[in-house]
Amino acid sequence: MNSFLRPADADEPPLTLLPDHAVYRPVSSHLAIAPPVSVVIPAMNEAENLPYVFKTLPDWIHEVVLVDGNSTDDTVAVARELWPAVTVVTQRGKGKGDALISGFAACTGEIIVMIDADGSADGNEIVSYVSALVSGADFAKGSRFANGGGTDDMTPVRKLGNRVLTALVNAKFGARYTDLCYGYNAFWRHCLHHIALDCAGFEVETLMNIRVVKAGLRVQEIPSHEYNRIHGVSNLRAVRDGLRVLKVIARERGARRKRLARPALITGDAL
């Protein structure tokens, strides 16, 4: 199966109806939504790639939050030129996980989408993620290996490693993922209070995927196509980051299955 959803409890209260004055945003010919959508983009020296990324972002999204990892090129200036209302957050620490935590804290939307700044993800797919969320999912997880997905950017070694790690998480945590280490995801803001992110590197994606399962949240996989990075070189290192993912899996397996007391958000500096 390409997706899984936690069955709704028959005793759960009905969803709260939106007020009559809610502003609906046309998403497609078949969908209009009221919840505002925030898109978080962690970036460091991605000035050449941002035009491709922003070009694919839907015009109905509520806000774009760019987390700048102290770039030495024109990343911030280019982002502001492409999306004048962009919220720029200056990253205090290092690593993708740290950047995402800072970006999530700056979001004002009810739905949060995380997308890479290298041009490998297609912003036009956001509609599929949002559709899954407004249809009942808590967390919409991108998958390159679900039916309809694909990748142009994985070496055989990385593909094998991802497959092994995915199988390990499925076996240890009772998930049914087809893809583990992928950074294109979307979720309702309330999920942050259940998963309490606390890691700095690329392993943040694995941590999120594990903790949403441990929290009993409703997850749906979304087929996604990953393209090649357009410009520059990725900071991902297969062996180093694979070991960090393994450490996260081992740590989470040993942790108690309960809501974490650690705060879900760390405030960043919005400019």
C-alpha positions as CSV (number, residue, x, y, z in Angstrom):
1,M,0.0,0.0,0.0
2,N,1.2,3.5,-0.8
3,S,-0.4,5.2,2.1
4,F,-1.9,4.6,5.5
5,L,-4.4,6.5,7.6
6,R,-5.3,6.0,11.2
7,P,-9.0,5.1,11.3
8,A,-11.1,7.8,12.9
9,D,-12.4,7.0,16.4
10,A,-16.2,6.7,16.3
11,D,-16.3,8.7,19.5
12,E,-14.3,11.5,18.1
13,P,-16.1,14.9,18.2
14,P,-16.9,16.3,14.7
15,L,-14.5,18.8,13.2
16,T,-15.2,22.4,14.1
17,L,-16.9,24.3,11.3
18,L,-15.2,27.3,9.9
19,P,-16.8,30.7,10.5
20,D,-19.0,32.2,7.8
21,H,-16.5,35.0,7.2
22,A,-13.6,32.5,6.4
23,V,-11.8,33.5,3.2
24,Y,-11.6,30.6,0.7
25,R,-8.7,30.4,-1.7
26,P,-9.3,28.7,-5.1
27,V,-6.7,25.9,-5.4
28,S,-8.0,24.2,-8.5
29,S,-11.3,23.8,-10.4
30,H,-12.3,21.2,-7.8
31,L,-10.9,22.5,-4.6
32,A,-11.0,25.7,-2.5
33,I,-9.6,26.0,1.0
34,A,-9.9,28.3,3.9
35,P,-6.8,27.3,6.0
36,P,-3.8,29.5,5.1
37,V,-0.8,27.6,3.8
38,S,2.8,28.5,4.7
39,V,5.8,27.2,2.7
40,V,9.1,26.8,4.4
41,I,12.3,26.8,2.3
42,P,15.7,26.3,4.0
43,A,18.4,27.7,1.8
44,M,22.1,28.4,1.9
45,N,23.7,29.9,-1.2
46,E,20.8,28.9,-3.5
47,A,20.4,32.2,-5.4
48,E,20.7,30.5,-8.8
49,N,18.1,27.9,-7.9
50,L,15.5,30.1,-6.2
51,P,14.0,31.4,-9.5
52,Y,13.1,27.8,-10.5
53,V,11.7,27.0,-7.1
54,F,9.5,30.2,-6.8
55,K,8.3,29.8,-10.3
56,T,6.5,26.6,-9.4
57,L,4.9,27.9,-6.1
58,P,1.1,28.3,-6.4
59,D,-0.1,31.9,-6.1
60,W,-2.8,30.9,-3.6
61,I,-0.4,30.1,-0.8
62,H,-0.5,32.4,2.3
63,E,3.2,33.0,2.9
64,V,6.7,31.9,2.0
65,V,9.2,31.6,4.9
66,L,12.8,31.4,3.7
67,V,15.4,30.3,6.3
68,D,18.7,31.7,5.3
69,G,21.7,29.6,6.5
70,N,24.0,32.7,6.5
71,S,24.4,32.6,2.7
72,T,27.4,34.4,1.1
73,D,25.6,34.9,-2.3
74,D,22.4,36.8,-3.1
75,T,20.0,34.2,-1.8
76,V,18.0,36.7,0.4
77,A,18.0,39.5,-2.2
78,V,16.8,37.1,-4.9
79,A,14.0,35.7,-2.7
80,R,12.7,39.2,-1.9
81,E,12.8,40.1,-5.6
82,L,10.8,37.0,-6.5
83,W,8.4,37.1,-3.6
84,P,8.3,40.6,-2.1
85,A,6.2,39.5,0.9
86,V,8.7,36.7,1.8
87,T,9.5,36.2,5.5
88,V,13.2,35.8,5.9
89,V,14.5,34.0,9.0
90,T,18.2,34.1,9.8
91,Q,19.4,30.7,11.0
92,R,21.3,30.8,14.3
93,G,22.6,27.3,14.2
94,K,23.6,24.9,11.5
95,G,22.0,22.0,9.6
96,K,18.7,21.4,7.8
97,G,16.9,20.3,11.0
98,D,17.9,23.5,12.8
99,A,16.8,25.5,9.8
100,L,13.4,23.8,9.6
101,I,12.7,24.3,13.3
102,S,13.4,28.0,13.0
103,G,11.2,28.2,9.9
104,F,8.3,26.4,11.4
105,A,8.4,28.8,14.4
106,A,8.0,31.8,12.0
107,C,5.0,30.3,10.2
108,T,1.5,31.8,10.6
109,G,-0.4,29.4,8.4
110,E,-2.5,26.4,9.7
111,I,-0.9,24.2,7.1
112,I,2.9,24.0,6.7
113,V,4.7,22.7,3.6
114,M,8.5,22.0,3.7
115,I,10.3,22.1,0.4
116,D,14.0,22.2,-0.7
117,A,15.6,25.2,-2.4
118,D,17.7,23.3,-4.9
119,G,15.0,23.0,-7.6
120,S,14.6,19.2,-7.1
121,A,10.9,19.5,-5.9
122,D,8.0,20.8,-8.0
123,G,5.8,23.3,-6.1
124,N,2.9,22.4,-8.4
125,E,2.6,19.2,-6.3
126,I,1.6,21.2,-3.2
127,V,-2.0,20.9,-4.2
128,S,-1.9,17.1,-3.7
129,Y,-0.4,17.5,-0.2
130,V,-3.0,20.1,0.8
131,S,-5.8,18.0,-0.7
132,A,-4.8,15.1,1.5
133,L,-4.7,17.3,4.6
134,V,-8.1,18.9,4.1
135,S,-9.5,15.4,3.4
136,G,-8.6,14.2,6.9
137,A,-4.8,13.5,7.1
138,D,-2.7,15.1,9.8
139,F,0.6,14.6,7.9
140,A,1.1,14.4,4.1
141,K,4.4,12.6,3.4
142,G,6.0,12.8,0.0
143,S,7.2,9.5,-1.5
144,R,9.4,9.0,-4.6
145,F,8.6,5.3,-4.6
146,A,4.8,5.4,-4.2
147,N,2.9,4.6,-7.3
148,G,3.2,7.7,-9.5
149,G,6.4,9.0,-7.8
150,G,10.0,9.0,-9.1
151,T,13.5,10.3,-8.7
152,D,16.2,11.5,-11.0
153,D,18.6,12.3,-8.2
154,M,19.4,9.1,-6.3
155,T,22.5,7.0,-6.8
156,P,22.2,3.3,-6.5
157,V,23.9,3.4,-3.1
158,R,21.6,6.0,-1.7
159,K,18.6,4.2,-3.1
160,L,19.6,1.0,-1.4
161,G,20.3,2.8,1.8
162,N,16.9,4.5,1.8
163,R,15.2,1.1,1.1
164,V,17.0,-0.6,4.0
165,L,16.3,2.3,6.4
166,T,12.6,2.4,5.3
167,A,12.2,-1.3,6.0
168,L,13.8,-0.9,9.4
169,V,11.5,1.9,10.4
170,N,8.5,0.0,9.1
171,A,9.5,-3.1,11.1
172,K,10.4,-1.3,14.3
173,F,7.5,1.3,14.5
174,G,4.7,-0.4,12.6
175,A,4.7,2.0,9.7
176,R,4.0,1.3,6.0
177,Y,6.2,3.8,4.4
178,T,7.6,3.4,0.8
179,D,10.1,6.2,1.3
180,L,11.9,7.5,4.4
181,C,14.5,10.1,3.7
182,Y,12.6,12.6,1.6
183,G,12.2,16.3,2.6
184,Y,9.0,17.2,0.7
185,N,6.2,17.0,3.3
186,A,3.2,19.0,4.6
187,F,1.2,18.9,7.8
188,W,-1.2,20.8,10.0
189,R,0.5,23.1,12.4
190,H,-0.8,21.2,15.5
191,C,1.4,18.3,14.5
192,L,4.4,20.2,15.8
193,H,3.2,19.9,19.4
194,H,3.2,16.1,19.0
195,I,6.6,15.5,17.3
196,A,8.8,18.1,19.2
197,L,11.7,18.3,16.8
198,D,15.1,18.3,18.4
199,C,17.8,17.4,15.8
200,A,20.0,19.6,13.6
201,G,20.9,17.6,10.5
202,F,19.3,15.8,7.5
203,E,18.0,13.1,9.9
204,V,15.2,15.5,10.7
205,E,13.1,14.0,8.0
206,T,13.4,10.5,9.5
207,L,12.7,11.9,13.0
208,M,9.5,13.5,11.8
209,N,8.3,10.3,10.1
210,I,9.0,8.2,13.2
211,R,7.3,10.6,15.6
212,V,4.1,11.1,13.6
213,V,3.7,7.3,13.8
214,K,4.5,7.1,17.5
215,A,2.0,10.0,18.1
216,G,-0.7,8.1,16.3
217,L,-1.3,10.8,13.7
218,R,-3.1,10.1,10.5
219,V,-0.5,10.0,7.7
220,Q,-1.0,9.8,3.9
221,E,1.8,9.3,1.4
222,I,1.8,11.5,-1.7
223,P,3.5,10.4,-4.9
224,S,6.2,12.9,-5.7
225,H,8.9,13.3,-8.4
226,E,12.4,14.4,-7.4
227,Y,14.4,16.2,-10.0
228,N,18.1,16.8,-10.2
229,R,19.6,19.7,-8.3
230,I,19.8,22.5,-10.9
231,H,22.9,24.4,-9.7
232,G,25.5,23.8,-7.0
233,V,26.4,20.7,-4.9
234,S,24.4,19.0,-2.2
235,N,25.6,19.0,1.4
236,L,24.2,15.5,1.8
237,R,26.7,12.8,2.5
238,A,25.3,9.3,2.1
239,V,27.5,7.4,4.7
240,R,27.7,10.2,7.3
241,D,24.0,11.1,7.2
242,G,23.0,7.5,6.9
243,L,24.7,6.8,10.2
244,R,22.9,9.8,11.8
245,V,19.6,8.4,10.6
246,L,20.5,5.0,12.2
247,K,21.2,6.7,15.5
248,V,17.8,8.5,15.4
249,I,16.1,5.2,14.7
250,A,17.9,3.5,17.7
251,R,17.2,6.4,20.0
252,E,13.5,6.6,19.1
253,R,13.1,2.8,19.4
254,G,14.3,3.1,23.0
255,A,12.3,6.1,23.9
256,R,8.9,5.7,25.6
257,R,5.8,5.9,23.4
258,K,4.4,9.1,24.8
259,R,4.0,12.8,24.0
260,L,7.3,14.6,24.4
261,A,7.5,17.4,27.0
262,R,10.1,19.3,25.0
263,P,8.7,22.5,23.3
264,A,7.9,21.9,19.6
265,L,9.2,25.2,18.4
266,I,12.3,27.3,18.7
267,T,11.9,30.9,17.9
268,G,14.0,32.3,15.1
269,D,14.8,35.8,14.0
270,A,12.3,37.0,11.4
271,L,13.5,40.0,9.3
